[in-house]
Amino acid sequence: MPTLRQLAAVFFRIGNTTLGGGDPTIAVLEREFDRRRWITPEQFTLAFGLSRVTPFTNLLAFCAGTAWFMLGMMGAIVAVLVVTIPSAALVIWLTHICELGGANRWAQAAIGGTVAAAVGTTLAAALRMVQPQFGKSNWPWAAVVVIAAFVLSWTFALSPVQILGLAAVAGLFWTRS
């Protein structure tokens, strides 16, 4: 298990340097946890699944859940604080800078590039998370769930919580050999 200082350092570094939001950050954290053997794949999966139940706070819930497995309540509190406070301060500062440079074409280009990079890292994280499922015998199930989730979100504008609920119900009825 990590020390509190080691845990804080990893969550701080990854939580405040990974672009693209929660999913890319979770993917990088998964790689770090696996490399360091801080939690089991089952614990990671449980924390990831439970964090999806919390609307709008998936990353914070994930950080709290995984850190809980490592160091209990104190680990969860520290992980959430080191991920939240610095990035919130950065967003406040960047928002102010963007307001000042909103009419500047160089600022507009930088913002456009940042948005494009965020989308790319989000797609890469999604592929990284689903890729292990496609190597298993139940890959058709994973493909159906991925496609259905995309269609339900894109076409019908269902919220992630609704889609996860439908997937859970479908999983209860899906028979696997």
RAHUWO-V386622 format. One record per helix or strand. SS is the DSSP state (A for helix, B for strand). FROM is the first residue (numbers start at 1). LEN is the number of residues. If there is no record, write none. Layout:
ss=<SS | SS>
from=<FROM | FROM>
len=<LEN | LEN>
//
This chain:
ss=<A | A | A | A | A | A | A>
from=<4 | 22 | 41 | 58 | 105 | 139 | 160>
len=<12 | 15 | 11 | 43 | 30 | 16 | 14>
//
